[in-house]
Amino acid sequence: MGLITDIFFGIANFFKWIFENTLEPIGVGMDWLLFIIGMVMMGWWLYKLVQFGNDNEKDYEGW
């Protein structure tokens, strides 16, 4: 093979190595981070929903 072809294969192997060893772990970490942020937001939304209630629940005096 020629020099240019070897350079292209070298660049391709470099990008493949970067993807497998750098971008993939970053992506997995970001996936977990976004999952945790989503669960916190869902919990906060449910807490605010329970705290806010509706007009019927605010006027309720008990049994």
C-alpha positions in Angstrom: 0.0 0.0 0.0 1.0 3.5 -0.5 1.9 6.1 2.1 -1.4 8.0 1.7 -3.4 4.9 2.3 -1.4 4.1 5.4 -2.0 7.6 6.7 -5.8 7.2 6.1 -5.8 3.8 7.9 -3.8 5.3 10.8 -6.2 8.2 11.1 -9.2 5.8 11.0 -7.6 3.6 13.7 -7.0 6.7 15.8 -10.6 7.9 15.5 -11.8 4.4 16.3 -9.6 4.3 19.4 -10.8 7.7 20.5 -14.5 6.6 20.2 -14.0 3.3 22.0 -11.8 4.6 24.9 -12.9 8.2 25.3 -16.3 9.0 23.9 -18.1 5.9 24.9 -17.3 6.2 28.7 -18.2 9.9 28.6 -21.5 9.0 26.9 -22.3 6.4 29.5 -21.5 8.9 32.3 -23.7 11.5 30.7 -26.5 9.0 30.3 -26.5 8.2 34.0 -26.2 11.9 34.8 -29.2 12.8 32.7 -31.1 9.8 34.2 -30.5 11.1 37.7 -31.4 14.7 36.8 -34.6 13.4 35.3 -35.5 11.4 38.4 -34.8 14.4 40.6 -37.0 16.6 38.4 -39.8 14.0 38.5 -39.6 13.7 42.3 -39.7 17.5 42.6 -42.7 17.7 40.2 -44.6 15.1 42.2 -43.7 16.9 45.5 -45.0 20.2 44.1 -48.1 18.5 42.8 -48.9 17.0 46.2 -48.1 20.3 47.9 -50.2 22.4 45.6 -53.3 20.2 45.5 -56.5 21.5 44.0 -59.2 23.8 45.4 -61.4 21.0 46.7 -58.5 19.6 48.7 -57.6 23.0 50.1 -61.2 23.5 51.4 -61.4 20.0 52.9 -61.8 20.2 56.7 -61.4 16.5 57.5 -63.9 13.8 58.4 
